[in-house]
Amino acid sequence: MSMPEHDETISFAGFDPVFDVELARRALAEDIGRGDVTTEATIPTNAQASGRIVTRQGGVIAGLPMAALVFRLLDPQVGVRLVVPDGTQVEAGATLATVQGNARALLTAERTALNFLGRLSGIAALAAQCVAAIKDVPGSRAVIVDTRKTTPGLRALEKYAVRMGGARNHRSGLDDGVLIKDNHLAAAGGVTAAVLRARATAGHLLRIEVECETEEQVREALDVGADAILLDNMSIERMHANVAMIRERAPQTIIEASGGIGTDRAKLAAVASTGVDLISLGALTHSAPNFDVSLEFDE
């Protein structure tokens, strides 16, 4: 089975815009190439089939609507019933969706649909684990957020998966807010110069955050009136001290911790205990393991 023509009209009413039709098309085209030679050689054109998408592990699910979109894009007559909504915690062996329709379409779309589902569920499951790690830390106000360390072209989907896992999104792109990082500081001439330039040009609705690696940079960021301070690659002890200083001098300042934290439960709990507002983790998207899902045809 080959890809439908690009001008074919297919209705996807009810799909969230994050489930990108063109992205699904490109993914299918990448896999199908000139045609699914195995399926076309072994399966009659009008053969029908049904099956279940099941999980071999427990965790939080994300990406079922994207998987459904892939099947329907290849054949609009394929029936897909989602058994659980995205964001659901499931046990190993759970049925996530059922499919029925043209057997060739189901077989040809199978891997692409499962790739999206496995990738996004892996992110959601990891995000949920990280959220759980800091949930009961006494006195903590911290929330887990993602970063821009996403797969090129998949950012909207991966950030959606982070939300399904109960974490939150940091910037979606460079146009979302001012985050002055180490190379900005080096090129601009330091914290004060960078913040003053940002303050003079950024819109009044944009907050200004400064990445700080030292206590001196934190003090300078406070002196120049940064709205948020990112404590980068600091030890727990240094983080505690800097959080205390920021709270004393400018209690309204947002404090973010990032760099070298990872997804270890004990490390996350220790960071949360310092009193930071945000813990940003690139690992949520760049290191999430694939979630084990499969399509099992009925006999």
VEXMARTOR-680334 format. One record per residue (C-alpha): residue in one letter; x, y, z. Coordinates in pm, 1 decimal, always signed. Layout:
N
+------+----------+----------+----------+
: type :       xx :       yy :       zz :
+------+----------+----------+----------+
:    a :        X :        Y :        Z :
...
+------+----------+----------+----------+
***
This chain:
299
+------+----------+----------+----------+
: type :       xx :       yy :       zz :
+------+----------+----------+----------+
:    m :     +0.0 :     +0.0 :     +0.0 :
:    s :   +130.6 :   +344.2 :    -95.0 :
:    m :    +64.6 :   +682.5 :    +61.1 :
:    p :   -255.6 :   +865.2 :    -37.9 :
:    e :   -211.8 :  +1166.0 :   -262.5 :
:    h :   -140.8 :  +1489.6 :    -74.7 :
:    d :   -455.2 :  +1655.2 :   -207.5 :
:    e :   -682.0 :  +1380.5 :    -73.6 :
:    t :   -946.6 :  +1526.6 :   +158.5 :
:    i :   -956.7 :  +1349.6 :   +492.0 :
:    s :  -1153.6 :  +1481.0 :   +787.2 :
:    f :   -975.3 :  +1490.5 :  +1122.5 :
:    a :  -1241.6 :  +1678.6 :  +1316.4 :
:    g :  -1182.6 :  +1654.2 :  +1688.5 :
:    f :   -805.9 :  +1611.7 :  +1669.5 :
:    d :   -601.1 :  +1859.4 :  +1871.7 :
:    p :   -378.7 :  +2070.5 :  +1640.5 :
:    v :    -74.3 :  +1926.0 :  +1819.4 :
:    f :   -144.0 :  +1603.4 :  +1629.4 :
:    d :     +5.9 :  +1731.1 :  +1306.3 :
:    v :   -134.6 :  +1572.1 :   +988.7 :
:    e :   +165.3 :  +1671.4 :   +776.2 :
:    l :   +404.3 :  +1530.6 :  +1034.1 :
:    a :   +212.3 :  +1202.2 :  +1023.0 :
:    r :   +226.3 :  +1207.5 :   +642.7 :
:    r :   +602.7 :  +1257.5 :   +643.3 :
:    a :   +652.1 :   +978.7 :   +895.1 :
:    l :   +444.2 :   +738.2 :   +687.5 :
:    a :   +621.4 :   +837.0 :   +366.0 :
:    e :   +958.3 :   +778.0 :   +534.2 :
:    d :   +857.7 :   +423.0 :   +625.5 :
:    i :   +660.8 :   +324.7 :   +317.6 :
:    g :   +893.1 :   +458.0 :    +49.8 :
:    r :   +782.2 :   +312.3 :   -285.1 :
:    g :   +542.8 :    +69.4 :   -116.9 :
:    d :   +504.0 :   -193.6 :   +154.1 :
:    v :   +634.7 :   -482.4 :    -55.1 :
:    t :   +586.0 :   -746.7 :   +215.5 :
:    t :   +223.0 :   -662.4 :   +284.0 :
:    e :   +139.0 :   -620.5 :    -84.9 :
:    a :   +296.0 :   -959.1 :   -162.0 :
:    t :   +117.4 :  -1152.3 :   +110.9 :
:    i :   -217.1 :   -986.3 :   +190.1 :
:    p :   -514.3 :   -974.0 :    -53.4 :
:    t :   -626.2 :   -622.9 :   -144.3 :
:    n :   -966.2 :   -645.3 :    +24.9 :
:    a :   -866.1 :   -852.0 :   +328.7 :
:    q :  -1005.0 :   -725.2 :   +658.1 :
:    a :   -850.2 :   -750.2 :  +1004.2 :
:    s :   -896.3 :   -633.6 :  +1360.4 :
:    g :   -666.4 :   -607.1 :  +1656.8 :
:    r :   -569.1 :   -437.9 :  +1981.8 :
:    i :   -292.4 :   -198.6 :  +2072.4 :
:    v :   -155.9 :   -326.5 :  +2402.6 :
:    t :   +120.7 :   -225.8 :  +2640.2 :
:    r :   +385.4 :   -460.8 :  +2776.4 :
:    q :   +474.3 :   -230.8 :  +3065.6 :
:    g :   +304.8 :     -3.0 :  +3315.4 :
:    g :   +316.1 :   +374.5 :  +3297.3 :
:    v :   +142.5 :   +684.6 :  +3167.8 :
:    i :    +10.1 :   +682.9 :  +2811.7 :
:    a :    +40.9 :   +964.3 :  +2557.0 :
:    g :     +1.2 :   +977.4 :  +2179.7 :
:    l :   -301.3 :   +756.0 :  +2117.4 :
:    p :   -475.5 :  +1022.5 :  +1904.3 :
:    m :   -157.6 :  +1052.6 :  +1694.6 :
:    a :   -154.3 :   +677.7 :  +1641.2 :
:    a :   -521.5 :   +690.6 :  +1539.6 :
:    l :   -447.2 :   +972.7 :  +1298.2 :
:    v :   -174.2 :   +765.4 :  +1130.7 :
:    f :   -410.0 :   +472.4 :  +1069.8 :
:    r :   -686.9 :   +697.7 :   +938.2 :
:    l :   -449.8 :   +891.6 :   +717.9 :
:    l :   -355.0 :   +573.9 :   +535.6 :
:    d :   -718.5 :   +462.3 :   +511.4 :
:    p :  -1003.4 :   +689.8 :   +632.6 :
:    q :  -1228.1 :   +382.8 :   +663.8 :
:    v :  -1013.6 :   +223.4 :   +935.3 :
:    g :  -1198.2 :   +217.0 :  +1266.6 :
:    v :   -998.7 :   +314.1 :  +1574.7 :
:    r :  -1148.0 :   +308.6 :  +1925.0 :
:    l :   -937.5 :   +458.7 :  +2203.7 :
:    v :   -996.3 :   +255.9 :  +2519.7 :
:    v :   -817.4 :   +497.0 :  +2755.3 :
:    p :   -749.0 :   +871.6 :  +2726.3 :
:    d :   -398.7 :  +1012.6 :  +2711.4 :
:    g :   -261.8 :  +1082.4 :  +3057.6 :
:    t :   -392.3 :   +753.0 :  +3198.2 :
:    q :   -173.6 :   +538.3 :  +3422.7 :
:    v :   -199.2 :   +178.9 :  +3297.7 :
:    e :    -67.0 :   -159.5 :  +3400.6 :
:    a :   +130.8 :   -397.8 :  +3181.0 :
:    g :    -97.7 :   -589.9 :  +2948.2 :
:    a :   -361.6 :   -317.6 :  +2923.6 :
:    t :   -552.1 :   -266.6 :  +2597.4 :
:    l :   -507.6 :    +93.0 :  +2484.7 :
:    a :   -706.9 :    +92.0 :  +2161.0 :
:    t :   -876.6 :   -136.6 :  +1912.2 :
:    v :   -847.9 :   -115.9 :  +1534.5 :
:    q :  -1035.3 :   -274.1 :  +1248.3 :
:    g :  -1045.1 :   -231.3 :   +874.6 :
:    n :   -840.2 :   -303.3 :   +564.3 :
:    a :   -561.6 :   -541.2 :   +666.6 :
:    r :   -308.4 :   -384.7 :   +432.1 :
:    a :   -368.6 :    -39.5 :   +579.5 :
:    l :   -335.6 :   -167.9 :   +935.6 :
:    l :    -12.0 :   -351.1 :   +863.4 :
:    t :   +145.6 :    -66.2 :   +669.8 :
:    a :    +59.2 :   +197.6 :   +928.7 :
:    e :   +144.0 :    -21.9 :  +1229.0 :
:    r :   +508.9 :    +72.7 :  +1288.2 :
:    t :   +464.0 :   +446.5 :  +1236.6 :
:    a :   +164.0 :   +456.7 :  +1469.6 :
:    l :   +347.1 :   +257.4 :  +1737.3 :
:    n :   +661.2 :   +468.3 :  +1701.6 :
:    f :   +466.7 :   +783.5 :  +1785.7 :
:    l :   +283.7 :   +611.6 :  +2071.1 :
:    g :   +596.9 :   +453.0 :  +2217.8 :
:    r :   +798.3 :   +774.5 :  +2201.2 :
:    l :   +531.5 :   +995.5 :  +2356.0 :
:    s :   +428.8 :   +745.0 :  +2622.2 :
:    g :   +793.6 :   +705.6 :  +2719.6 :
:    i :   +815.4 :  +1080.0 :  +2781.6 :
:    a :   +486.3 :  +1089.4 :  +2971.0 :
:    a :   +585.5 :   +794.4 :  +3188.2 :
:    l :   +922.6 :   +949.4 :  +3274.7 :
:    a :   +761.8 :  +1286.4 :  +3349.3 :
:    a :   +514.6 :  +1117.1 :  +3584.4 :
:    q :   +798.4 :   +943.4 :  +3769.5 :
:    c :   +981.6 :  +1273.3 :  +3818.3 :
:    v :   +666.1 :  +1448.8 :  +3938.3 :
:    a :   +606.4 :  +1168.0 :  +4188.3 :
:    a :   +964.2 :  +1197.0 :  +4316.7 :
:    i :   +906.5 :  +1548.6 :  +4453.8 :
:    k :   +537.1 :  +1525.8 :  +4539.0 :
:    d :   +578.8 :  +1469.5 :  +4911.3 :
:    v :   +895.8 :  +1669.4 :  +4981.0 :
:    p :   +815.4 :  +1871.2 :  +5296.5 :
:    g :   +773.4 :  +2242.6 :  +5231.1 :
:    s :   +852.4 :  +2213.4 :  +4861.4 :
:    r :   +681.2 :  +2433.7 :  +4606.8 :
:    a :   +879.3 :  +2295.3 :  +4313.4 :
:    v :   +729.0 :  +2179.0 :  +3985.9 :
:    i :   +897.0 :  +1974.2 :  +3713.7 :
:    v :   +932.1 :  +2145.0 :  +3374.8 :
:    d :  +1086.0 :  +2044.7 :  +3043.1 :
:    t :  +1338.3 :  +2226.4 :  +2821.5 :
:    r :  +1397.1 :  +2288.4 :  +2450.1 :
:    k :  +1610.0 :  +1972.6 :  +2426.6 :
:    t :  +1353.7 :  +1804.1 :  +2204.7 :
:    t :  +1365.1 :  +1599.0 :  +1886.0 :
:    p :  +1371.7 :  +1842.6 :  +1590.1 :
:    g :  +1023.1 :  +1862.9 :  +1440.3 :
:    l :   +857.8 :  +1683.5 :  +1732.6 :
:    r :   +865.2 :  +1958.8 :  +1996.4 :
:    a :   +489.8 :  +2022.7 :  +2013.0 :
:    l :   +418.1 :  +1651.1 :  +2050.7 :
:    e :   +693.0 :  +1591.6 :  +2305.3 :
:    k :   +587.7 :  +1887.5 :  +2517.4 :
:    y :   +230.0 :  +1758.8 :  +2498.0 :
:    a :   +355.4 :  +1426.0 :  +2632.7 :
:    v :   +530.6 :  +1605.2 :  +2920.1 :
:    r :   +195.8 :  +1761.8 :  +3016.5 :
:    m :    +23.0 :  +1424.9 :  +2996.4 :
:    g :   +275.6 :  +1300.0 :  +3250.6 :
:    g :   +179.6 :  +1575.8 :  +3493.5 :
:    a :   +481.8 :  +1800.6 :  +3443.8 :
:    r :   +476.0 :  +2146.9 :  +3286.6 :
:    n :   +631.4 :  +2314.8 :  +2987.2 :
:    h :   +914.4 :  +2566.1 :  +2992.2 :
:    r :   +962.0 :  +2778.7 :  +2679.4 :
:    s :   +818.4 :  +2628.6 :  +2362.9 :
:    g :  +1056.3 :  +2837.4 :  +2155.8 :
:    l :  +1293.8 :  +3130.6 :  +2158.2 :
:    d :  +1003.6 :  +3372.3 :  +2116.5 :
:    d :   +839.1 :  +3270.4 :  +2444.8 :
:    g :  +1053.2 :  +3463.7 :  +2689.7 :
:    v :  +1392.5 :  +3612.2 :  +2768.2 :
:    l :  +1634.6 :  +3354.8 :  +2910.2 :
:    i :  +1986.3 :  +3496.4 :  +2922.3 :
:    k :  +2230.0 :  +3204.4 :  +2924.6 :
:    d :  +2607.2 :  +3178.6 :  +2964.1 :
:    n :  +2692.0 :  +3251.9 :  +2601.3 :
:    h :  +2457.6 :  +3552.2 :  +2599.4 :
:    l :  +2641.3 :  +3682.1 :  +2906.1 :
:    a :  +2978.4 :  +3628.8 :  +2741.3 :
:    a :  +2872.3 :  +3806.3 :  +2421.6 :
:    a :  +2681.6 :  +4087.9 :  +2594.4 :
:    g :  +2946.2 :  +4173.2 :  +2851.8 :
:    g :  +2801.2 :  +4029.9 :  +3170.1 :
:    v :  +2480.3 :  +4005.1 :  +3370.2 :
:    t :  +2408.9 :  +4375.0 :  +3416.7 :
:    a :  +2470.2 :  +4471.2 :  +3055.0 :
:    a :  +2259.4 :  +4181.7 :  +2924.9 :
:    v :  +1963.6 :  +4246.3 :  +3155.5 :
:    l :  +1962.5 :  +4622.8 :  +3091.3 :
:    r :  +1959.5 :  +4565.3 :  +2714.9 :
:    a :  +1682.0 :  +4308.9 :  +2748.7 :
:    r :  +1481.1 :  +4541.0 :  +2970.6 :
:    a :  +1510.3 :  +4820.1 :  +2714.8 :
:    t :  +1391.6 :  +4612.1 :  +2421.3 :
:    a :  +1168.9 :  +4329.4 :  +2548.5 :
:    g :   +795.5 :  +4383.5 :  +2569.9 :
:    h :   +651.0 :  +4459.9 :  +2911.9 :
:    l :   +478.6 :  +4121.3 :  +2926.2 :
:    l :   +802.9 :  +3926.8 :  +2888.8 :
:    r :   +985.9 :  +3819.1 :  +3204.2 :
:    i :  +1364.6 :  +3825.2 :  +3208.2 :
:    e :  +1547.8 :  +3522.4 :  +3346.0 :
:    v :  +1924.5 :  +3495.4 :  +3395.3 :
:    e :  +2124.0 :  +3173.3 :  +3410.7 :
:    c :  +2373.0 :  +3197.0 :  +3699.4 :
:    e :  +2659.5 :  +2962.5 :  +3777.6 :
:    t :  +2808.6 :  +3155.7 :  +4071.4 :
:    e :  +2689.9 :  +3344.3 :  +4376.0 :
:    e :  +2838.8 :  +3661.6 :  +4228.6 :
:    q :  +2619.2 :  +3627.8 :  +3921.8 :
:    v :  +2314.6 :  +3568.3 :  +4142.2 :
:    r :  +2387.4 :  +3886.8 :  +4339.1 :
:    e :  +2434.3 :  +4084.6 :  +4019.1 :
:    a :  +2109.9 :  +3947.8 :  +3872.5 :
:    l :  +1927.2 :  +4055.1 :  +4188.5 :
:    d :  +2089.5 :  +4399.6 :  +4181.7 :
:    v :  +1979.0 :  +4461.2 :  +3823.9 :
:    g :  +1623.7 :  +4335.4 :  +3888.5 :
:    a :  +1598.5 :  +4005.4 :  +3700.2 :
:    d :  +1250.0 :  +3851.7 :  +3722.1 :
:    a :  +1380.3 :  +3495.9 :  +3745.4 :
:    i :  +1712.2 :  +3332.3 :  +3823.7 :
:    l :  +1824.6 :  +2994.6 :  +3696.7 :
:    l :  +2072.7 :  +2820.8 :  +3928.2 :
:    d :  +2282.2 :  +2621.9 :  +3684.2 :
:    n :  +2486.2 :  +2313.5 :  +3774.2 :
:    m :  +2504.8 :  +2397.8 :  +4143.3 :
:    s :  +2555.1 :  +2153.3 :  +4428.1 :
:    i :  +2268.5 :  +2105.7 :  +4671.3 :
:    e :  +2459.2 :  +2304.2 :  +4935.0 :
:    r :  +2521.5 :  +2599.8 :  +4703.3 :
:    m :  +2164.7 :  +2584.4 :  +4582.7 :
:    h :  +2035.1 :  +2604.0 :  +4941.4 :
:    a :  +2252.3 :  +2908.9 :  +5012.8 :
:    n :  +2155.1 :  +3094.0 :  +4696.6 :
:    v :  +1784.0 :  +3021.9 :  +4738.5 :
:    a :  +1799.9 :  +3162.2 :  +5093.1 :
:    m :  +1972.2 :  +3477.0 :  +4968.8 :
:    i :  +1721.8 :  +3530.1 :  +4687.1 :
:    r :  +1422.7 :  +3476.8 :  +4915.6 :
:    e :  +1562.1 :  +3730.6 :  +5162.7 :
:    r :  +1644.1 :  +3998.8 :  +4907.9 :
:    a :  +1368.9 :  +3952.3 :  +4646.7 :
:    p :  +1106.3 :  +3699.7 :  +4756.8 :
:    q :   +899.6 :  +3750.5 :  +4440.8 :
:    t :  +1184.3 :  +3627.9 :  +4218.0 :
:    i :  +1120.9 :  +3296.2 :  +4042.6 :
:    i :  +1399.2 :  +3045.4 :  +4110.9 :
:    e :  +1476.7 :  +2764.1 :  +3869.1 :
:    a :  +1724.5 :  +2479.9 :  +3911.9 :
:    s :  +1877.9 :  +2310.6 :  +3611.3 :
:    g :  +2187.6 :  +2131.2 :  +3492.2 :
:    g :  +2322.3 :  +1797.2 :  +3606.0 :
:    i :  +2006.8 :  +1701.3 :  +3792.7 :
:    g :  +1881.1 :  +1405.8 :  +3592.1 :
:    t :  +1586.1 :  +1186.2 :  +3683.0 :
:    d :  +1713.2 :  +1009.3 :  +3996.1 :
:    r :  +1439.9 :  +1024.5 :  +4259.7 :
:    a :  +1671.8 :  +1105.8 :  +4549.7 :
:    k :  +1846.1 :  +1384.4 :  +4358.8 :
:    l :  +1513.7 :  +1534.9 :  +4252.2 :
:    a :  +1385.0 :  +1529.3 :  +4609.5 :
:    a :  +1705.3 :  +1694.3 :  +4732.8 :
:    v :  +1675.6 :  +1972.8 :  +4474.0 :
:    a :  +1308.5 :  +2026.6 :  +4561.0 :
:    s :  +1402.2 :  +2057.1 :  +4928.6 :
:    t :  +1616.1 :  +2365.5 :  +4855.9 :
:    g :  +1304.1 :  +2576.5 :  +4797.0 :
:    v :  +1331.1 :  +2634.8 :  +4422.0 :
:    d :  +1014.8 :  +2700.1 :  +4221.0 :
:    l :  +1107.7 :  +2507.4 :  +3906.3 :
:    i :  +1323.8 :  +2205.9 :  +3827.4 :
:    s :  +1392.4 :  +2192.9 :  +3455.1 :
:    l :  +1497.9 :  +1859.7 :  +3307.9 :
:    g :  +1624.2 :  +1812.3 :  +2954.5 :
:    a :  +1619.2 :  +1438.6 :  +3023.2 :
:    l :  +1238.0 :  +1435.6 :  +3006.8 :
:    t :  +1262.0 :  +1459.0 :  +2630.2 :
:    h :  +1619.4 :  +1379.5 :  +2529.0 :
:    s :  +1660.9 :  +1064.3 :  +2739.3 :
:    a :  +1313.5 :   +914.3 :  +2782.5 :
:    p :  +1316.4 :   +538.9 :  +2707.4 :
:    n :  +1073.4 :   +406.7 :  +2451.0 :
:    f :   +747.7 :   +271.1 :  +2593.6 :
:    d :   +681.1 :    -90.5 :  +2491.5 :
:    v :   +355.8 :   -110.2 :  +2296.2 :
:    s :   +242.7 :   -348.4 :  +2023.2 :
:    l :    -41.6 :   -417.2 :  +1783.1 :
:    e :   -182.8 :   -768.5 :  +1824.1 :
:    f :   -411.9 :   -892.1 :  +1546.4 :
:    d :   -711.6 :  -1104.6 :  +1639.3 :
:    e :   -705.5 :  -1462.1 :  +1514.6 :
+------+----------+----------+----------+
***
